[in-house]
Amino acid sequence: AESGGPAVLVDPGALDVNLLRLIEENKYYIRSILVTRADKPQTDGIRTILKIYDADIYSAGRQINDVPCKTGSDGDSFVLHGLPVEVVGAQGFSRDSVLYRIDNQLFTGDILTAGSIGNVQNTFGLALLVAKLKERFGAMDDNIVVLPGYGPPSTLGMEKKFNIHLQ
């Protein structure tokens, strides 16, 4: 994106000096925060960010650490600062888990990583999650870039071909 203007941050686990420098040097202003799952690795930076920026939080749950959220569930879509955002449900992983597709990028948090699926509590949950992801990914372009919360990026085509859970 161009330098300057409103920005969207995904899963802010922390707001450290390097991230703040990147935001400020490029003249961005954090207006929206997308949360794939309301857990510490995805949310620890929210309180600090809200002390600096006036941002809305989007999540599958109504609040995170007593901070109200705008909710989204599977199939919802909206526009944030000119960016089309589609919510992809992750039923089976946890009640408050979603993925976000923005243009040709899929932000997956710890739900889907390169070659694997996050730690699911039971076999029923895993089956439910895999079925939902296969259903939603089937209609999506193989060139979509998968950006997990940790680990290397991938593409949807590579995940469909090599991720044992999605074959």
C-alpha positions, 0 to 999 in steps of 0.5 A: 500500500501507499505510505501514509493514511489509515492502516489495518493491523492483524493480530497485534501480539505486541507493539514494540519499537520496531513496529511503532517505527515502521508505522510512524516512519511511513506515516500510517495511523492504525484505524483498524485491528483484525483479530483471528483469535482472542488469545494472548499471542494475537492480542497482547499489543491491543491495549498499548495500541489503543493508548496511541491510536483510535482504532476499531477492533474486529473479532469473532467475539464481542470483546477482548480484555474488556475492550468492545469489538465489532464482530464478524463471522463466516461469510461476512464482508466489509470494507476497511479504508478501501480494503475489501475484507472477507471473514472466513470462519474456523469452526472447530478450532475455537469459538472465537477463531476466524481468518481474514481475506484481504484482496489476494492475502489470507491472514490465518493466525495460528489456525493454518500455518504452512503445511499444517493446521493449528492445535485443535482440541479434539478429533471432532473439532479437527474434522469440523475445521478441515471440512469448513476450510476445504469448503471455503478454500475450494472456490478461492484462487490458488495464488492467494498468499497465506500469511500465518501468525508464525512460520513462513508464508505459503499460497493456497495452492501449495496448502491444497497440494501439500497440507495433509489436512487439506488434501 
